[in-house]
Amino acid sequence: MSAKPFIFDTEFDADGSVVRPSTWKPAKRSYLPAEVEAMIAQARLEARQQALAEIENVRAMALGAIAQAANEALSTLRALAQAHREQSADLALAAARAIAGRALERLPLEPMKDALEQLAQEIDASPRLVVRAAGLDEPTRAAIEQAAADGGFTGAVAFRDEPGMAVAAFQLEWADGRADHDPSASAARVAETLTAALAAEAGHAETLPDRSVF
């Protein structure tokens, strides 16, 4: 260990007066009991403050981790809820298609009868009504003519058999209008409307899965 040379840094002027006193102070070798107690108390205070600062830092980090976990859990719950709504909607659509398909197979003329009732005032003044559909046998034609008459139509009903049309699908044409019905297209529109509603409820505008296949 190299010895540190003594530095005499007191400055005097020409008259011997002190211009700048020395900053050197000898190291204190002994302390009074009261001084020792004061230093111990100060050390304890500093240690306590440091410990409290570390605890506060750990607490802040824990709260941040909890907040992040809560946000992630909330996002997961929202995604699960949205997935549940979409799955429920798909199941409802599938059930509705199955029920509607069976109903249309048993009562294929019901949609046309309902249309003729709704359009009674529009077709009433027309001299001729053209009906296009598949499976227009004699009983079916008679039932359509009766439904038109029940709605107040007094003109002639002309039939055009269209074998390629689906069950319960039809086209009605009169002098100044036309009405079409396709069960598949109607189901597709319902699916599109439901998909748009689910997307709006989820708070985004991206395209959700196509439900027309359900």
C-alpha positions as CSV (number, residue, x, y, z in Angstrom):
1,M,0.0,0.0,0.0
2,S,1.6,3.3,-1.1
3,A,1.6,6.1,1.5
4,K,-0.3,9.2,0.7
5,P,1.9,12.3,1.0
6,F,0.8,15.1,3.2
7,I,-0.6,18.0,1.3
8,F,-0.4,21.4,2.9
9,D,-3.1,23.4,0.9
10,T,-3.5,26.4,3.1
11,E,-2.8,29.6,1.1
12,F,-1.3,32.8,2.6
13,D,-0.8,36.3,1.2
14,A,2.3,38.3,1.3
15,D,1.5,39.6,4.8
16,G,1.0,36.1,6.1
17,S,-2.8,36.3,6.3
18,V,-4.7,33.1,5.4
19,V,-6.3,33.5,1.9
20,R,-7.8,30.0,1.7
21,P,-7.9,27.6,4.7
22,S,-7.0,24.0,4.2
23,T,-9.9,21.6,3.5
24,W,-8.1,18.7,5.0
25,K,-9.6,17.1,8.1
26,P,-8.2,14.3,10.0
27,A,-10.2,11.1,10.1
28,K,-12.1,10.6,13.3
29,R,-10.8,7.6,15.1
30,S,-13.3,7.4,18.0
31,Y,-16.9,8.3,18.5
32,L,-19.0,9.1,21.5
33,P,-21.8,6.6,22.4
34,A,-24.4,9.2,21.3
35,E,-22.7,9.6,18.0
36,V,-22.7,5.8,17.4
37,E,-26.4,5.6,18.3
38,A,-27.1,8.4,15.8
39,M,-25.2,6.7,13.0
40,I,-26.9,3.4,13.7
41,A,-30.3,5.1,13.7
42,Q,-29.4,6.8,10.4
43,A,-28.3,3.6,8.9
44,R,-31.5,1.9,10.0
45,L,-33.6,4.7,8.5
46,E,-31.7,4.5,5.2
47,A,-32.1,0.7,5.1
48,R,-35.8,1.0,5.9
49,Q,-36.3,3.6,3.1
50,Q,-34.4,1.4,0.7
51,A,-36.5,-1.6,1.7
52,L,-39.7,0.4,1.3
53,A,-38.6,1.6,-2.1
54,E,-37.9,-1.9,-3.2
55,I,-41.2,-3.1,-1.8
56,E,-43.0,-0.3,-3.7
57,N,-41.2,-1.3,-6.9
58,V,-42.1,-4.9,-6.5
59,R,-45.7,-3.9,-5.7
60,A,-45.9,-1.8,-8.9
61,M,-44.5,-4.6,-11.0
62,A,-47.0,-7.0,-9.5
63,L,-49.9,-4.7,-10.1
64,G,-48.7,-4.3,-13.7
65,A,-48.5,-8.0,-14.2
66,I,-52.0,-8.4,-12.7
67,A,-53.4,-5.7,-15.0
68,Q,-51.8,-7.4,-18.0
69,A,-53.1,-10.8,-17.0
70,A,-56.6,-9.3,-16.4
71,N,-56.6,-7.7,-19.9
72,E,-55.5,-10.9,-21.5
73,A,-58.1,-12.9,-19.6
74,L,-60.8,-10.3,-20.6
75,S,-59.8,-10.5,-24.2
76,T,-59.9,-14.3,-24.0
77,L,-63.4,-14.2,-22.4
78,R,-64.6,-11.8,-25.1
79,A,-63.3,-14.1,-27.8
80,L,-64.9,-17.1,-26.1
81,A,-68.2,-15.3,-25.8
82,Q,-68.1,-14.2,-29.4
83,A,-67.3,-17.7,-30.5
84,H,-70.2,-19.0,-28.4
85,R,-72.6,-16.5,-30.0
86,E,-71.4,-17.5,-33.5
87,Q,-71.6,-21.2,-32.8
88,S,-75.1,-20.7,-31.4
89,A,-76.1,-18.7,-34.4
90,D,-74.8,-21.4,-36.7
91,L,-76.7,-24.1,-34.8
92,A,-79.9,-22.0,-35.0
93,L,-79.4,-21.5,-38.7
94,A,-78.8,-25.2,-39.3
95,A,-81.9,-26.1,-37.3
96,A,-84.0,-23.5,-39.1
97,R,-82.9,-24.7,-42.5
98,A,-83.7,-28.3,-41.6
99,I,-87.2,-27.3,-40.2
100,A,-87.9,-25.0,-43.1
101,G,-86.8,-27.6,-45.6
102,R,-89.2,-30.2,-44.2
103,A,-92.0,-27.7,-44.0
104,L,-91.5,-26.6,-47.7
105,E,-91.4,-30.3,-48.8
106,R,-94.8,-30.9,-47.1
107,L,-96.4,-27.5,-48.0
108,P,-94.6,-26.2,-51.1
109,L,-97.4,-23.9,-52.1
110,E,-97.6,-22.0,-48.8
111,P,-95.0,-19.3,-49.7
112,M,-96.8,-18.6,-53.0
113,K,-100.2,-18.4,-51.3
114,D,-98.8,-16.0,-48.8
115,A,-97.3,-13.9,-51.7
116,L,-100.6,-13.8,-53.5
117,E,-102.3,-12.6,-50.4
118,Q,-99.7,-9.9,-49.8
119,L,-99.8,-8.8,-53.5
120,A,-103.6,-8.9,-53.8
121,Q,-104.0,-5.1,-54.2
122,E,-101.1,-4.9,-56.8
123,I,-102.3,-7.7,-59.1
124,D,-106.0,-7.1,-58.6
125,A,-106.2,-4.7,-61.6
126,S,-104.0,-6.8,-63.9
127,P,-105.8,-8.9,-66.5
128,R,-103.3,-11.7,-66.5
129,L,-101.0,-13.4,-63.9
130,V,-98.1,-15.6,-65.0
131,V,-96.9,-18.2,-62.6
132,R,-93.5,-19.9,-63.1
133,A,-92.6,-22.9,-60.8
134,A,-91.7,-26.5,-60.9
135,G,-94.1,-29.4,-60.6
136,L,-97.2,-27.5,-61.8
137,D,-99.6,-30.5,-62.1
138,E,-103.3,-30.0,-62.3
139,P,-104.0,-30.1,-58.5
140,T,-101.2,-27.6,-57.9
141,R,-102.6,-25.3,-60.6
142,A,-106.1,-25.5,-59.2
143,A,-104.8,-24.6,-55.7
144,I,-102.9,-21.6,-57.1
145,E,-105.9,-20.3,-59.0
146,Q,-108.0,-20.7,-55.9
147,A,-105.5,-18.8,-53.8
148,A,-105.4,-16.0,-56.4
149,A,-109.2,-15.8,-56.5
150,D,-109.4,-15.8,-52.6
151,G,-107.2,-12.6,-52.8
152,G,-109.6,-10.9,-55.1
153,F,-107.9,-11.6,-58.5
154,T,-110.4,-12.0,-61.3
155,G,-108.0,-12.1,-64.3
156,A,-106.5,-15.1,-66.1
157,V,-103.8,-17.2,-64.6
158,A,-101.2,-18.6,-67.0
159,F,-98.7,-21.3,-65.9
160,R,-95.1,-21.9,-67.0
161,D,-93.6,-25.1,-65.7
162,E,-89.9,-24.6,-64.8
163,P,-88.5,-28.0,-63.9
164,G,-85.1,-26.5,-62.9
165,M,-86.6,-24.4,-60.1
166,A,-86.2,-25.5,-56.5
167,V,-89.1,-26.7,-54.3
168,A,-91.3,-23.8,-53.2
169,A,-89.5,-21.4,-55.5
170,F,-91.6,-19.4,-57.9
171,Q,-91.9,-16.3,-60.1
172,L,-95.1,-14.2,-60.4
173,E,-95.4,-11.8,-63.3
174,W,-98.3,-9.3,-63.9
175,A,-98.9,-6.3,-66.1
176,D,-96.7,-3.8,-64.1
177,G,-94.7,-6.0,-61.7
178,R,-92.9,-9.1,-60.8
179,A,-92.2,-11.1,-57.6
180,D,-89.6,-13.8,-57.1
181,H,-89.1,-16.3,-54.2
182,D,-86.1,-18.6,-53.8
183,P,-85.8,-20.4,-50.4
184,S,-82.0,-20.8,-50.8
185,A,-81.5,-17.1,-51.6
186,S,-83.8,-16.1,-48.7
187,A,-81.8,-18.3,-46.4
188,A,-78.5,-16.8,-47.7
189,R,-79.8,-13.2,-47.0
190,V,-80.7,-14.2,-43.4
191,A,-77.2,-15.6,-42.9
192,E,-75.6,-12.5,-44.3
193,T,-77.8,-10.3,-42.0
194,L,-76.9,-12.5,-39.0
195,T,-73.2,-12.4,-39.9
196,A,-73.3,-8.6,-40.1
197,A,-75.0,-8.3,-36.8
198,L,-72.5,-10.5,-35.1
199,A,-69.6,-8.5,-36.6
200,A,-71.2,-5.3,-35.3
201,E,-71.7,-6.8,-31.9
202,A,-68.1,-7.9,-31.8
203,G,-67.0,-4.3,-32.5
204,H,-65.2,-5.0,-35.8
205,A,-66.0,-4.9,-39.5
206,E,-63.9,-7.8,-40.8
207,T,-65.7,-10.6,-42.6
208,L,-66.9,-13.4,-40.4
209,P,-67.3,-17.0,-41.6
210,D,-69.8,-17.5,-44.4
211,R,-73.0,-18.9,-42.8
212,S,-74.8,-19.7,-46.0
213,V,-73.3,-23.2,-45.8
214,F,-75.0,-24.0,-42.5
